[in-house]
């Protein structure tokens, strides 16, 4: 019988606990379900020194091996991450020892991946140069600014670029590990693993990290914050800049300028994103027709719905529904798609690729 796939998870002082243990548990459960007759996974934790590593939560994990002692073949090299609070907000933790080790260790692994802000370590080691990547949405702008040679997409849960995988914050490491299980052993084992772990099997790589309202930061008493809440409740109404300006008791020019200053987006772009998000939920959770979805979300016509989905999601509403609808809806044709990563040579687990 072939040997178990060796997974090395890199940890360092202050690492996020779930970045380490989440993927490890997915691989462990998958191995148990696969049984003795099939090769599973053998997980090791590596750090600068073998022994205890204190995580950001204060809980300690035990590194099985020192980085310099990691030899032999590595199937999957997974780099955990950490984010720390600073006066300006947050910033990723860059462990210099890990970065230096990655420069020579990563090319020897069949597959390299990062969880959360671990992408910043891969980037610092030059592993992400020329590739598409994601990370925690709080540090995505920093990753793009520090490494302009990387195509940073802050939205998806995970991205695969060849044999290099990156994922978003914390729990998305489990989604990515589940996708790896599907690639290695097939969708059936991945679904069985998800059920055993009571995981949400509908979280594929292309799903968004966060909702449109959560993607904008503004003080609770900011007039724009109140306007965004009102927009969310009135997506099917007239949301022209004239209407928004009147609601804020401002001139059209001042309202547009203030909205962009507070959100980084024009009112029109923000509203379209909010309407697309509403349409996505309707496609995932209901059996409404496309004209009904277009009307309820405020996009108006099926033609506008199609244009917005093509522009923002690079897919059609029908294909999105087929890929991301809820398991209860999928039961009508006997399919329960696990989903696929939004990328670049991504595993599709039996579902058609996006156009």
MARFIRO-430656 format. One record per residue (C-alpha): residue in three letters; x, y, z negated. Coordinates in Angstrom, 1 decimal, padded with zeros to 4 digits. Layout:
<residu:ALA&u:X&v:Y&w:Z>
...
This chain:
<residu:UNK&u:000.0&v:000.0&w:000.0>
<residu:UNK&u:001.3&v:003.5&w:000.8>
<residu:UNK&u:002.6&v:005.5&w:-002.1>
<residu:UNK&u:000.5&v:008.2&w:-003.8>
<residu:UNK&u:001.0&v:011.6&w:-002.4>
<residu:UNK&u:003.3&v:013.7&w:-004.6>
<residu:UNK&u:001.9&v:017.1&w:-005.7>
<residu:UNK&u:004.2&v:019.5&w:-007.4>
<residu:UNK&u:002.5&v:022.4&w:-009.2>
<residu:UNK&u:004.9&v:025.3&w:-010.1>
<residu:UNK&u:004.3&v:027.1&w:-013.3>
<residu:UNK&u:006.1&v:029.9&w:-015.2>
<residu:UNK&u:005.6&v:031.9&w:-018.4>
<residu:UNK&u:002.3&v:033.8&w:-018.3>
<residu:UNK&u:000.8&v:031.7&w:-015.5>
<residu:UNK&u:-003.0&v:031.5&w:-015.3>
<residu:UNK&u:-004.0&v:028.2&w:-016.9>
<residu:UNK&u:-006.7&v:027.3&w:-014.5>
<residu:UNK&u:-004.3&v:027.9&w:-011.5>
<residu:UNK&u:-002.4&v:025.0&w:-012.8>
<residu:UNK&u:-005.0&v:022.7&w:-014.3>
<residu:UNK&u:-007.8&v:023.3&w:-011.8>
<residu:UNK&u:-006.2&v:021.8&w:-008.7>
<residu:UNK&u:-004.5&v:019.1&w:-010.8>
<residu:UNK&u:-007.8&v:017.9&w:-012.0>
<residu:UNK&u:-009.2&v:017.8&w:-008.5>
<residu:UNK&u:-006.3&v:015.6&w:-007.3>
<residu:UNK&u:-006.6&v:013.4&w:-010.5>
<residu:UNK&u:-010.3&v:012.8&w:-010.1>
<residu:UNK&u:-010.0&v:012.1&w:-006.4>
<residu:UNK&u:-007.3&v:009.5&w:-007.2>
<residu:UNK&u:-009.5&v:007.8&w:-009.8>
<residu:UNK&u:-012.5&v:007.6&w:-007.4>
<residu:UNK&u:-010.3&v:006.3&w:-004.5>
<residu:UNK&u:-009.3&v:003.4&w:-006.7>
<residu:UNK&u:-006.3&v:001.1&w:-006.8>
<residu:UNK&u:-006.7&v:000.0&w:-003.2>
<residu:UNK&u:-006.1&v:003.5&w:-001.8>
<residu:UNK&u:-003.2&v:005.9&w:-002.3>
<residu:UNK&u:-004.2&v:008.9&w:-004.3>
<residu:UNK&u:-002.1&v:011.7&w:-005.8>
<residu:UNK&u:000.7&v:011.9&w:-008.3>
<residu:UNK&u:000.8&v:015.3&w:-009.9>
<residu:UNK&u:003.8&v:016.9&w:-011.6>
<residu:UNK&u:004.2&v:020.3&w:-013.1>
<residu:UNK&u:007.6&v:022.0&w:-012.5>
<residu:UNK&u:009.0&v:025.1&w:-014.2>
<residu:UNK&u:012.3&v:026.8&w:-014.7>
<residu:UNK&u:012.9&v:024.4&w:-017.5>
<residu:UNK&u:011.1&v:021.1&w:-018.4>
<residu:UNK&u:009.0&v:021.4&w:-021.5>
<residu:UNK&u:006.3&v:023.7&w:-022.8>
<residu:UNK&u:005.2&v:026.7&w:-020.8>
<residu:UNK&u:002.9&v:029.3&w:-022.4>
<residu:UNK&u:000.1&v:030.4&w:-020.1>
<residu:UNK&u:-001.6&v:033.8&w:-020.0>
<residu:UNK&u:-004.4&v:032.4&w:-022.3>
<residu:UNK&u:-001.9&v:031.3&w:-024.9>
<residu:UNK&u:-002.5&v:027.6&w:-024.2>
<residu:UNK&u:000.6&v:025.7&w:-023.4>
<residu:UNK&u:001.1&v:023.2&w:-020.6>
<residu:UNK&u:004.1&v:020.9&w:-020.4>
<residu:UNK&u:006.4&v:021.0&w:-017.3>
<residu:UNK&u:007.4&v:017.5&w:-016.4>
<residu:UNK&u:010.5&v:018.6&w:-014.6>
<residu:UNK&u:012.8&v:021.6&w:-014.1>
<residu:UNK&u:012.7&v:023.3&w:-010.7>
<residu:UNK&u:016.3&v:022.5&w:-009.9>
<residu:UNK&u:015.5&v:018.8&w:-010.6>
<residu:UNK&u:012.7&v:018.5&w:-008.1>
<residu:UNK&u:014.1&v:016.2&w:-005.5>
<residu:UNK&u:012.9&v:013.7&w:-003.0>
<residu:UNK&u:009.8&v:014.1&w:-000.8>
<residu:UNK&u:007.0&v:016.4&w:-001.8>
<residu:UNK&u:003.7&v:016.1&w:-000.1>
<residu:UNK&u:002.1&v:019.2&w:-001.5>
<residu:UNK&u:003.9&v:022.1&w:-003.2>
<residu:UNK&u:001.4&v:024.3&w:-005.0>
<residu:UNK&u:002.5&v:027.7&w:-006.5>
<residu:UNK&u:000.3&v:029.0&w:-009.3>
<residu:UNK&u:-000.1&v:032.7&w:-010.0>
<residu:UNK&u:-000.7&v:035.4&w:-012.6>
<residu:UNK&u:-002.0&v:038.9&w:-012.8>
<residu:UNK&u:-001.1&v:041.4&w:-015.5>
<residu:UNK&u:-002.9&v:044.6&w:-016.6>
<residu:UNK&u:-001.0&v:047.9&w:-016.1>
<residu:UNK&u:-002.0&v:051.5&w:-016.5>
<residu:UNK&u:-002.7&v:051.7&w:-012.8>
<residu:UNK&u:-004.9&v:048.6&w:-012.9>
<residu:UNK&u:-003.5&v:045.2&w:-012.2>
<residu:UNK&u:-000.4&v:043.8&w:-010.5>
<residu:UNK&u:000.8&v:040.3&w:-009.6>
<residu:UNK&u:003.5&v:038.7&w:-011.7>
<residu:UNK&u:006.6&v:037.9&w:-009.6>
<residu:UNK&u:008.8&v:035.3&w:-011.2>
<residu:UNK&u:012.3&v:035.8&w:-009.7>
<residu:UNK&u:013.4&v:032.3&w:-010.6>
<residu:UNK&u:010.4&v:030.7&w:-008.8>
<residu:UNK&u:010.9&v:033.0&w:-005.7>
<residu:UNK&u:014.5&v:032.0&w:-005.3>
<residu:UNK&u:013.8&v:028.3&w:-005.7>
<residu:UNK&u:010.9&v:028.5&w:-003.2>
<residu:UNK&u:013.2&v:029.7&w:-000.4>
<residu:UNK&u:014.9&v:026.3&w:-000.2>
<residu:UNK&u:012.2&v:024.0&w:-001.7>
<residu:UNK&u:009.1&v:025.1&w:000.4>
<residu:UNK&u:010.6&v:024.1&w:003.8>
<residu:UNK&u:011.1&v:020.5&w:002.4>
<residu:UNK&u:007.4&v:020.0&w:001.5>
<residu:UNK&u:004.9&v:018.7&w:004.0>
<residu:UNK&u:002.3&v:021.3&w:002.8>
<residu:UNK&u:002.8&v:024.5&w:000.8>
<residu:UNK&u:000.1&v:026.4&w:-001.0>
<residu:UNK&u:-000.6&v:029.1&w:-003.5>
<residu:UNK&u:-003.4&v:029.8&w:-006.0>
<residu:UNK&u:-004.5&v:033.3&w:-006.7>
<residu:UNK&u:-001.6&v:035.7&w:-007.0>
<residu:UNK&u:000.8&v:032.9&w:-006.3>
<residu:UNK&u:000.6&v:034.2&w:-002.7>
<residu:UNK&u:002.8&v:037.1&w:-003.8>
<residu:UNK&u:005.5&v:034.6&w:-004.8>
<residu:UNK&u:005.3&v:032.8&w:-001.4>
<residu:UNK&u:005.4&v:036.2&w:000.3>
<residu:UNK&u:008.5&v:037.3&w:-001.7>
<residu:UNK&u:010.2&v:034.1&w:-000.6>
<residu:UNK&u:009.4&v:034.9&w:003.1>
<residu:UNK&u:007.1&v:031.9&w:003.5>
<residu:UNK&u:004.1&v:033.8&w:004.6>
<residu:UNK&u:005.9&v:036.0&w:007.2>
<residu:UNK&u:003.8&v:036.1&w:010.4>
<residu:UNK&u:000.9&v:034.2&w:008.9>
<residu:UNK&u:-002.6&v:034.9&w:007.8>
<residu:UNK&u:-003.1&v:034.7&w:004.0>
<residu:UNK&u:-005.4&v:035.6&w:001.2>
<residu:UNK&u:-005.1&v:036.2&w:-002.5>
<residu:UNK&u:-007.1&v:037.5&w:-005.4>
<residu:UNK&u:-009.1&v:040.5&w:-004.1>
<residu:UNK&u:-007.7&v:042.7&w:-006.8>
<residu:UNK&u:-004.1&v:042.3&w:-005.5>
<residu:UNK&u:-004.8&v:041.9&w:-001.8>
<residu:UNK&u:-004.1&v:045.5&w:-001.0>
<residu:UNK&u:-000.8&v:045.2&w:-002.8>
<residu:UNK&u:000.1&v:042.1&w:-000.8>
<residu:UNK&u:-000.6&v:043.8&w:002.5>
<residu:UNK&u:001.4&v:047.0&w:001.4>
<residu:UNK&u:004.4&v:045.1&w:000.2>
<residu:UNK&u:004.5&v:042.6&w:003.1>
<residu:UNK&u:003.1&v:044.3&w:006.3>
<residu:UNK&u:004.3&v:041.2&w:008.3>
<residu:UNK&u:001.5&v:039.2&w:006.7>
<residu:UNK&u:-002.0&v:039.3&w:008.0>
<residu:UNK&u:-003.9&v:039.7&w:004.7>
<residu:UNK&u:-007.6&v:038.9&w:004.6>
<residu:UNK&u:-009.0&v:039.7&w:001.1>
<residu:UNK&u:-012.4&v:038.1&w:001.8>
<residu:UNK&u:-012.3&v:034.3&w:002.2>
<residu:UNK&u:-012.0&v:031.7&w:-000.6>
<residu:UNK&u:-009.0&v:030.1&w:001.1>
<residu:UNK&u:-007.0&v:030.3&w:004.3>
<residu:UNK&u:-005.0&v:027.6&w:006.1>
<residu:UNK&u:-002.2&v:028.7&w:008.5>
<residu:UNK&u:-000.6&v:025.6&w:009.8>
<residu:UNK&u:000.7&v:023.7&w:006.8>
<residu:UNK&u:000.7&v:026.8&w:004.5>
<residu:UNK&u:-002.5&v:027.4&w:002.5>
<residu:UNK&u:-003.4&v:030.4&w:000.3>
<residu:UNK&u:-006.5&v:030.9&w:-001.8>
<residu:UNK&u:-008.3&v:033.6&w:-003.8>
<residu:UNK&u:-008.6&v:033.9&w:-007.5>
<residu:UNK&u:-008.4&v:031.2&w:-010.1>
<residu:UNK&u:-011.3&v:028.7&w:-009.5>
<residu:UNK&u:-010.8&v:028.9&w:-005.7>
<residu:UNK&u:-007.7&v:026.8&w:-006.3>
<residu:UNK&u:-010.1&v:023.9&w:-006.9>
<residu:UNK&u:-012.0&v:024.6&w:-003.7>
<residu:UNK&u:-008.8&v:024.6&w:-001.8>
<residu:UNK&u:-007.6&v:021.3&w:-003.5>
<residu:UNK&u:-011.0&v:019.8&w:-002.6>
<residu:UNK&u:-010.4&v:020.8&w:001.1>
<residu:UNK&u:-007.0&v:019.1&w:000.9>
<residu:UNK&u:-008.6&v:015.9&w:-000.4>
<residu:UNK&u:-011.0&v:016.0&w:002.6>
<residu:UNK&u:-008.1&v:016.5&w:005.0>
<residu:UNK&u:-006.1&v:013.7&w:003.4>
<residu:UNK&u:-008.7&v:011.1&w:002.7>
<residu:UNK&u:-011.9&v:012.2&w:004.4>
<residu:UNK&u:-015.1&v:014.1&w:003.6>
<residu:UNK&u:-016.7&v:011.2&w:001.7>
<residu:UNK&u:-014.0&v:011.2&w:-001.0>
<residu:UNK&u:-014.1&v:014.9&w:-001.2>
<residu:UNK&u:-017.8&v:015.0&w:-001.7>
<residu:UNK&u:-017.6&v:012.2&w:-004.3>
<residu:UNK&u:-014.9&v:014.2&w:-006.2>
<residu:UNK&u:-017.0&v:017.4&w:-006.1>
<residu:UNK&u:-020.0&v:015.5&w:-007.5>
<residu:UNK&u:-018.0&v:013.9&w:-010.2>
<residu:UNK&u:-016.6&v:017.4&w:-011.2>
<residu:UNK&u:-020.0&v:019.0&w:-010.8>
<residu:UNK&u:-018.5&v:021.4&w:-008.3>
<residu:UNK&u:-020.4&v:023.6&w:-006.0>
<residu:UNK&u:-019.8&v:021.7&w:-002.7>
<residu:UNK&u:-021.1&v:024.7&w:-000.7>
<residu:UNK&u:-018.0&v:026.8&w:-001.2>
<residu:UNK&u:-016.0&v:026.5&w:002.0>
<residu:UNK&u:-013.0&v:028.7&w:002.9>
<residu:UNK&u:-015.0&v:031.1&w:004.9>
<residu:UNK&u:-017.3&v:032.1&w:002.1>
<residu:UNK&u:-016.7&v:035.5&w:000.7>
<residu:UNK&u:-014.8&v:036.1&w:-002.6>
<residu:UNK&u:-017.2&v:038.6&w:-003.8>
<residu:UNK&u:-020.4&v:040.4&w:-002.9>
<residu:UNK&u:-020.5&v:043.8&w:-001.3>
<residu:UNK&u:-021.6&v:045.7&w:-004.4>
<residu:UNK&u:-018.8&v:044.1&w:-006.5>
<residu:UNK&u:-016.2&v:045.0&w:-003.9>
<residu:UNK&u:-016.5&v:048.7&w:-004.8>
<residu:UNK&u:-015.3&v:050.2&w:-008.0>
<residu:UNK&u:-016.9&v:053.3&w:-009.4>
<residu:UNK&u:-017.7&v:054.6&w:-012.9>
<residu:UNK&u:-021.1&v:053.5&w:-014.2>
<residu:UNK&u:-022.4&v:057.1&w:-014.2>
<residu:UNK&u:-021.1&v:057.9&w:-010.7>
<residu:UNK&u:-023.9&v:059.0&w:-008.4>
<residu:UNK&u:-022.6&v:056.7&w:-005.7>
<residu:UNK&u:-022.9&v:053.7&w:-008.0>
<residu:UNK&u:-026.6&v:054.6&w:-008.5>
<residu:UNK&u:-027.0&v:055.0&w:-004.8>
<residu:UNK&u:-025.5&v:051.6&w:-004.1>
<residu:UNK&u:-027.9&v:050.0&w:-006.5>
<residu:UNK&u:-030.8&v:051.8&w:-004.7>
<residu:UNK&u:-029.5&v:050.7&w:-001.3>
<residu:UNK&u:-029.4&v:047.0&w:-002.4>
<residu:UNK&u:-033.1&v:047.3&w:-003.3>
<residu:UNK&u:-034.1&v:049.0&w:-000.1>
<residu:UNK&u:-032.2&v:047.3&w:002.6>
<residu:UNK&u:-035.2&v:047.1&w:004.9>
<residu:UNK&u:-035.9&v:050.8&w:004.6>
<residu:UNK&u:-034.5&v:053.7&w:006.6>
<residu:UNK&u:-031.0&v:054.2&w:005.2>
<residu:UNK&u:-029.7&v:056.8&w:007.6>
<residu:UNK&u:-027.2&v:059.3&w:006.2>
<residu:UNK&u:-029.9&v:061.9&w:006.2>
<residu:UNK&u:-032.0&v:059.8&w:003.9>
<residu:UNK&u:-029.1&v:059.1&w:001.6>
<residu:UNK&u:-028.0&v:062.7&w:001.5>
<residu:UNK&u:-031.5&v:063.8&w:000.6>
<residu:UNK&u:-031.6&v:061.3&w:-002.2>
<residu:UNK&u:-028.4&v:062.6&w:-003.6>
<residu:UNK&u:-029.5&v:066.2&w:-003.1>
<residu:UNK&u:-026.4&v:066.9&w:-001.0>
<residu:UNK&u:-025.7&v:068.1&w:002.5>
<residu:UNK&u:-025.2&v:065.3&w:005.1>
<residu:UNK&u:-021.5&v:066.2&w:005.5>
<residu:UNK&u:-020.9&v:066.3&w:001.7>
<residu:UNK&u:-022.7&v:063.1&w:001.1>
<residu:UNK&u:-020.8&v:061.2&w:003.8>
<residu:UNK&u:-017.5&v:062.6&w:002.6>
<residu:UNK&u:-018.3&v:061.7&w:-001.1>
<residu:UNK&u:-019.4&v:058.2&w:-000.2>
<residu:UNK&u:-016.3&v:057.5&w:001.7>
<residu:UNK&u:-014.1&v:059.0&w:-001.0>
<residu:UNK&u:-015.7&v:056.8&w:-003.7>
<residu:UNK&u:-016.0&v:053.5&w:-001.7>
<residu:UNK&u:-013.4&v:053.7&w:001.1>
<residu:UNK&u:-016.2&v:053.0&w:003.6>
<residu:UNK&u:-018.6&v:055.0&w:005.7>
<residu:UNK&u:-022.2&v:054.8&w:004.6>
<residu:UNK&u:-023.1&v:053.0&w:007.9>
<residu:UNK&u:-020.4&v:050.4&w:007.5>
<residu:UNK&u:-021.3&v:049.7&w:003.9>
<residu:UNK&u:-025.0&v:049.4&w:004.7>
<residu:UNK&u:-024.3&v:047.0&w:007.5>
<residu:UNK&u:-022.1&v:044.9&w:005.2>
<residu:UNK&u:-024.8&v:044.8&w:002.5>
<residu:UNK&u:-027.4&v:043.8&w:005.1>
<residu:UNK&u:-025.2&v:041.1&w:006.5>
<residu:UNK&u:-024.7&v:039.7&w:003.0>
<residu:UNK&u:-028.5&v:039.7&w:002.4>
<residu:UNK&u:-028.9&v:037.9&w:005.7>
<residu:UNK&u:-026.3&v:035.4&w:004.7>
<residu:UNK&u:-028.2&v:034.6&w:001.5>
<residu:UNK&u:-031.5&v:034.2&w:003.4>
<residu:UNK&u:-029.8&v:031.8&w:005.9>
<residu:UNK&u:-028.2&v:029.8&w:003.2>
<residu:UNK&u:-031.2&v:029.5&w:000.8>
<residu:UNK&u:-034.4&v:029.8&w:002.9>
<residu:UNK&u:-035.9&v:028.4&w:006.1>
<residu:UNK&u:-037.0&v:031.8&w:007.4>
<residu:UNK&u:-036.8&v:032.3&w:011.2>
<residu:UNK&u:-034.1&v:034.6&w:012.6>
<residu:UNK&u:-036.6&v:037.4&w:013.3>
<residu:UNK&u:-037.8&v:037.1&w:009.7>
<residu:UNK&u:-034.2&v:037.2&w:008.4>
<residu:UNK&u:-033.4&v:040.2&w:010.6>
<residu:UNK&u:-036.4&v:042.1&w:009.3>
<residu:UNK&u:-036.0&v:041.2&w:005.6>
<residu:UNK&u:-032.3&v:042.1&w:005.6>
<residu:UNK&u:-032.8&v:045.4&w:007.3>
<residu:UNK&u:-031.0&v:044.5&w:010.4>
<residu:UNK&u:-034.2&v:044.9&w:012.4>
<residu:UNK&u:-033.9&v:042.7&w:015.4>
<residu:UNK&u:-032.3&v:039.3&w:016.2>
<residu:UNK&u:-030.0&v:041.1&w:018.7>
<residu:UNK&u:-028.7&v:043.4&w:015.9>
<residu:UNK&u:-028.4&v:040.4&w:013.6>
<residu:UNK&u:-026.3&v:038.6&w:016.2>
<residu:UNK&u:-024.0&v:041.6&w:016.8>
<residu:UNK&u:-023.4&v:042.2&w:013.1>
<residu:UNK&u:-022.6&v:038.5&w:012.5>
<residu:UNK&u:-020.2&v:038.4&w:015.4>
<residu:UNK&u:-018.5&v:041.6&w:014.3>
<residu:UNK&u:-018.2&v:040.7&w:010.6>
<residu:UNK&u:-018.2&v:036.9&w:010.4>
<residu:UNK&u:-017.0&v:035.9&w:013.9>
<residu:UNK&u:-019.9&v:033.5&w:014.2>
<residu:UNK&u:-023.6&v:033.4&w:015.0>
<residu:UNK&u:-026.5&v:033.3&w:012.5>
<residu:UNK&u:-027.6&v:029.9&w:013.7>
<residu:UNK&u:-024.1&v:028.5&w:013.3>
<residu:UNK&u:-023.7&v:030.1&w:009.9>
<residu:UNK&u:-026.9&v:028.5&w:008.7>
<residu:UNK&u:-025.8&v:025.1&w:010.0>
<residu:UNK&u:-022.5&v:025.4&w:008.2>
<residu:UNK&u:-023.4&v:027.1&w:004.9>
<residu:UNK&u:-027.0&v:026.3&w:004.2>
<residu:UNK&u:-027.9&v:024.8&w:000.8>
<residu:UNK&u:-027.7&v:021.0&w:000.3>
<residu:UNK&u:-031.5&v:020.7&w:-000.1>
<residu:UNK&u:-031.9&v:022.2&w:003.3>
<residu:UNK&u:-029.2&v:020.0&w:004.8>
<residu:UNK&u:-031.0&v:016.9&w:003.5>
<residu:UNK&u:-033.6&v:017.3&w:006.2>
<residu:UNK&u:-031.1&v:015.9&w:008.8>
<residu:UNK&u:-029.0&v:013.8&w:006.4>
<residu:UNK&u:-026.0&v:016.1&w:006.5>
<residu:UNK&u:-024.3&v:017.7&w:003.4>
<residu:UNK&u:-021.4&v:019.7&w:004.9>
<residu:UNK&u:-018.6&v:020.5&w:002.6>
<residu:UNK&u:-017.6&v:023.4&w:004.8>
<residu:UNK&u:-014.4&v:024.5&w:006.4>
<residu:UNK&u:-011.7&v:027.0&w:005.9>
<residu:UNK&u:-011.8&v:030.3&w:007.7>
<residu:UNK&u:-008.7&v:030.0&w:009.7>
<residu:UNK&u:-006.1&v:029.2&w:011.8>
<residu:UNK&u:-005.8&v:025.5&w:012.4>
<residu:UNK&u:-008.3&v:024.8&w:009.7>
<residu:UNK&u:-009.8&v:021.5&w:008.7>
<residu:UNK&u:-013.4&v:021.5&w:009.7>
<residu:UNK&u:-014.6&v:018.3&w:007.9>
<residu:UNK&u:-016.8&v:017.3&w:010.8>
<residu:UNK&u:-018.5&v:020.7&w:011.4>
<residu:UNK&u:-017.9&v:022.6&w:014.6>
<residu:UNK&u:-015.4&v:025.4&w:014.5>
<residu:UNK&u:-016.5&v:029.0&w:014.7>
<residu:UNK&u:-016.4&v:030.6&w:018.1>
